[in-house]
């Protein structure tokens, strides 16, 4: 099977190749008379058009990852991002949100989808239905992204022409969700179970997105009235019906994916001799496993530098920039290997905070002393052991008769790219290819971005069960994930089980663009943002004999303080868009 990689140059080449090499096409339509109708009649050109929609989809390999805009990560150059994390955004400025302007980019792709769907009737090629399924899936994907950020939005179903009316109101949140589900049901009916080009949407992807959409729709943000003074609650959630019925729909949607019987957790039953941490790390470096539902693929020369995780998040002494550093709060949330909570008040844990942690800790976090790959030539002489050094060393200077501080090779004071390291002294190992990071001037890593994987489906199912009071069934599915992670079963019930589930989801889905939306749909903004953000302090102290201790002293200290404002549950519609369309109603707080 071929990997479906996204490269704009490749897309253009496809068009040129089709025009120059398809003899039948050249016999019927001269290049000078190439029309839009010809595109929809030609299978290769239609597929190339869809490729362009895929190519422009947002993904998680970004210089500014979503993790940095919630309680997972801290940006190395943090000033503007801190403004976002203190909820200082306005209708004129999404301060710090240095990502795609979602309103514009999503509607641009939606128009492309609408154009295809309104034009493809003329096509007669064999894969027409599957391609319609792909485009309906892609349109649903973008509308769901919009509703997750803004609530109800204008549900545009046709490709606008110049003489059409562009001034339209927002549809209700409920109507938007119904429209998304309608598209996904059609997509699931039309799409094949597998695609010859890996990276294209499948029936499983459509059903999984349906599971995600209905889970969000059933959650508290869209079923409780958070803004008592807001006159248009229908734009933000449901104004009637049963939340329990919505949880049942979410459960049924997740079960539909499970019942396909084609997905399973990667290495779900670890052998006694397995390294569970390495099993887990392998999942995110592989180019497709039985757990993966929808991936975006890359080659070393198709990923821009600002999307190259090897450069963006890698350790300083390996040529990386240490962006999107894991905050100490998330590090502390990883359990011990026996399933108990980590606690700085425990003297043994405080002395050796990186010892005896759960396997996912070692798969996901680069910390002081963590083994990593072979150093590049320019730094190998400073670290023959190939371990991470983000901390500092006290050394005795016998000539000056005093103590000097030596910076770790991966610290912010490293001799390599000073300042290019995370301020928390933790880096994200997850999705980071050690074989690429250790290469100077890396071209990029070929690790795919996982839009969807089966663990999410199991978690979605468990959450719906919890909200329906079906605790035993929920525990079964949570414990499938914990077994793969080498952890003991959860046994809690009721509110305690809900709390344990949310913790499990936080760890399992770390840095996968889930936490940002989970915090909002659960309406737990104060819990995630009204916090002190912690960093590690790592120092190898000088011993009485003037040698440096081989064991560092480690503790956590406050790096910054964040704040929450309820307006941040939804994004503002930017004033530039409001000025174009006087029928739009702004979200509360802006």
Secondary structure by P-SEA (a helix, b strand, c coil): cccccccaaaaaaaaaaaacccaaaaaccccccccaaaaaacaaaaaaaaaaaaaaccccccccccccccccbbbcccaaaaaaaaccccccccccccccaaaaaaaaaaaaaaaaaaccccccccaaaaaaaaaaaaaaaaaaaaaaccccccccccccccccccccccccaaaaaaaaaaaaaaaaacccccccccccccaaaaaaaaaaaaaaaaccccccccccccccccccccccccaaaaaaaaaaaaaaaaacccccccccccccccaaaaaaaaaaaccccccccbbbbbcccccccccccccccccccccccccccccaaaaaaccccccbbbbcccccccccccccccaaaaacccccccccccccccccccccccccccbbbbbbcccccbbbbbbccccccccccccccccccccccccccccccccccccccccccccccaaaaaaaaaaaaaaacaaaaaaaaaaaaaaaaccccccccaaaaaaaaaaaaaaaacccccaaaaaaaaccccccccbbbbbbbbbbccccccccccccccccccccccccccccccccccaaaaaacccccccccc
